[in-house]
Amino acid sequence: MLGGPRSVEQVERMLDDAIRHWQVHGFGRWVIRRAGVPLGTVKLATCHVLGRDEVELGYALVPGAWGHGYATEASDGALSFATNVAALSEVVAFALKFNAASLAVMERLGFIRQAQIDRPRGPHWLYRKILAEGVREA
């Protein structure tokens, strides 16, 4: 898990934040499951990057689910929701510069590398995907 194990209080705060995000923005985090077993999450979340308010596509999977196409499939579904339901015009995604698998997912999904950014866990590549022209910004 990104960031390691969480306390009960941290999990409760994260769940409250996730519910509030859905209520305010109309999009948020989904759980990725196969045969009822949770494999990870995919999200559309507001963030602030390079001086701009953005909507980030993010995904995280348990190591046993890596390499099976789940991140690409779930992200494609989230992008469809972003376009057809949330009416977003673009989204960003970022990953550690050395995370080749995650960067490959972004490229398969049609994201374009835009810049290097510094995040708490180290240097990341920032990618952007234009979804549709003439729809609302987040």
C-alpha positions in Angstrom: 0.0 0.0 0.0 1.3 3.4 -0.8 2.5 5.0 2.4 2.3 1.8 4.4 -0.3 0.6 6.9 -2.7 3.1 8.4 -4.2 3.4 11.9 -8.0 3.1 12.4 -8.2 6.9 12.8 -6.3 7.5 9.5 -8.6 5.1 7.6 -11.7 6.7 9.0 -10.4 10.1 8.0 -9.5 8.8 4.5 -13.0 7.4 4.1 -14.7 10.6 5.3 -12.5 12.5 2.8 -13.4 10.1 0.0 -17.2 10.5 0.7 -16.9 14.3 0.9 -15.0 14.3 -2.4 -17.8 12.4 -4.2 -20.4 14.7 -2.7 -18.6 17.9 -3.7 -17.1 16.9 -7.1 -19.3 14.0 -8.3 -16.3 11.7 -8.8 -13.7 10.0 -6.6 -12.3 6.5 -5.8 -13.4 3.1 -6.9 -12.3 -0.3 -5.6 -10.9 -2.7 -8.2 -12.2 -6.2 -7.5 -11.9 -9.6 -9.2 -14.3 -12.4 -8.1 -15.1 -10.2 -5.1 -11.5 -9.9 -4.0 -10.2 -6.3 -3.7 -7.1 -5.8 -5.8 -6.6 -2.1 -5.5 -8.2 1.3 -6.3 -8.5 3.7 -9.2 -9.5 7.4 -8.6 -10.3 10.7 -10.1 -9.3 13.3 -7.5 -8.8 17.0 -7.4 -5.2 18.1 -6.8 -3.0 21.1 -7.3 0.0 20.7 -9.6 2.4 23.3 -11.1 0.2 26.1 -9.9 -3.0 24.7 -11.4 -6.1 23.0 -10.0 -6.3 19.6 -11.8 -8.1 16.3 -11.7 -5.7 13.4 -11.3 -6.3 9.8 -12.5 -4.5 7.6 -10.0 -4.4 3.8 -9.4 -2.8 1.5 -6.9 -2.8 -2.3 -6.9 -1.6 -5.0 -4.5 1.6 -6.5 -5.9 -0.1 -9.8 -6.8 -2.3 -7.9 -9.2 0.5 -6.2 -11.1 1.1 -7.1 -14.7 -2.5 -8.4 -15.5 -3.9 -5.3 -17.1 -6.1 -4.2 -14.2 -4.6 -0.7 -13.9 -5.1 -0.1 -17.6 -8.7 -1.5 -17.6 -9.8 0.3 -14.5 -8.2 3.5 -15.6 -9.9 3.3 -19.0 -13.2 3.0 -17.1 -12.4 6.0 -14.9 -11.5 8.0 -18.0 -14.8 7.0 -19.6 -16.6 8.3 -16.5 -14.5 11.5 -16.5 -15.6 12.1 -20.1 -19.2 10.9 -20.2 -20.4 11.5 -16.7 -18.2 14.2 -15.0 -17.8 16.0 -18.4 -14.1 16.8 -17.7 -12.0 18.2 -20.5 -8.7 16.8 -19.3 -7.0 14.9 -16.5 -3.4 14.5 -15.3 -1.6 11.5 -13.9 1.9 11.2 -12.4 4.2 8.4 -11.2 7.7 8.1 -9.9 10.2 8.5 -12.8 11.5 4.9 -12.3 8.1 3.3 -12.2 8.2 2.0 -15.8 5.1 -0.1 -15.4 2.9 2.8 -14.3 4.4 5.1 -16.9 3.6 2.5 -19.5 -0.1 2.4 -18.4 -0.3 6.2 -18.8 1.2 5.9 -22.3 -1.2 3.1 -23.3 -4.1 5.3 -22.2 -2.9 8.1 -24.5 -1.4 10.4 -21.8 1.4 12.7 -23.0 4.4 13.5 -20.8 4.4 17.1 -19.8 6.9 17.8 -17.0 9.0 16.5 -14.2 7.6 17.4 -10.8 8.9 16.9 -7.3 6.6 15.0 -4.9 7.1 13.8 -1.3 8.2 10.4 -2.5 10.7 11.7 -5.1 10.8 13.0 -8.7 7.7 12.1 -10.8 6.7 12.5 -14.5 3.5 14.5 -14.9 1.3 13.3 -17.8 -1.8 15.0 -19.3 -4.7 13.6 -21.4 -7.1 15.8 -23.2 -10.5 14.1 -23.0 -12.8 16.5 -25.0 -12.9 20.0 -26.1 -15.6 22.4 -24.8 -16.6 20.7 -21.6 -16.3 22.0 -18.1 -13.1 22.2 -16.0 -13.1 20.6 -12.6 
